[in-house]
Amino acid sequence: MNDGPTTTSRRSLIKGLSLLPLAAAVAVDPAVSAPPQDDYRPGFFNADEWAFIVAACDRLIPHDGEGPGAVELGVPEFLDRHMQTPYASGDIWYMQGPFIEAAPQFGYQGPLPLRDLLRVGIKAVDRHCAQGFDGRVFAKLDPADQEKVLAGLEKGEVWLEEISSRIFFAQFLAEVRNGYFADPKYGGNKNGGSWTMIGYPGARADYLDWVGVRDRPYPIAPVALSGRRS
């Protein structure tokens, strides 16, 4: 997207997120934890799902004058790697009933683990797009129509057969945010691009002099868990 009110508002939202210690909070199996590769090929998502992932990531966090976009920072790679973990498959969660539509503060209460939720949602969104856009799936739409579809999902205005559009959008957006800000070892945030944008020091051993500083970004390049400096 070109710079404009929508892009600026979205970028402000991304930059204003309270940054959790994502390096520790994001559960990723060491077997699928590897430095991001420019020629990465998905191991979980199929070709159609991958096309959706790349297109949707590009709309949710596009490149603009303030910072890098989700695609260039490897967020699709993060999502694919994350779907291959016990966290995403629900192995470490209580996944028995009853399944109810609970208040938002209780989180998702449905029967699908994260990776199935995303897979079902992507297929449903593509089916919705094909019905409304002359057979074209989400990845084949022009950016303006992709924006409209995503906005409809967020507001719950798009009806999907197997899953709530609100739930799908919320879970997908959360994964995109995680990939954008997580340590680069998990595939996203290549070269600490998002950390540099917001002035986050990363895994530096000591930056106590800057803990209370709120009006200036950290002036030294961030450090990843691997010890690599951006």
Summary of the structure (lengths in Angstrom):
residues: 230
radius of gyration: 18.0
end to end distance: 26.2
largest distance: 57.9
contacts: 666
relative contact order: 0.16
helix: 50%
strand: 2%
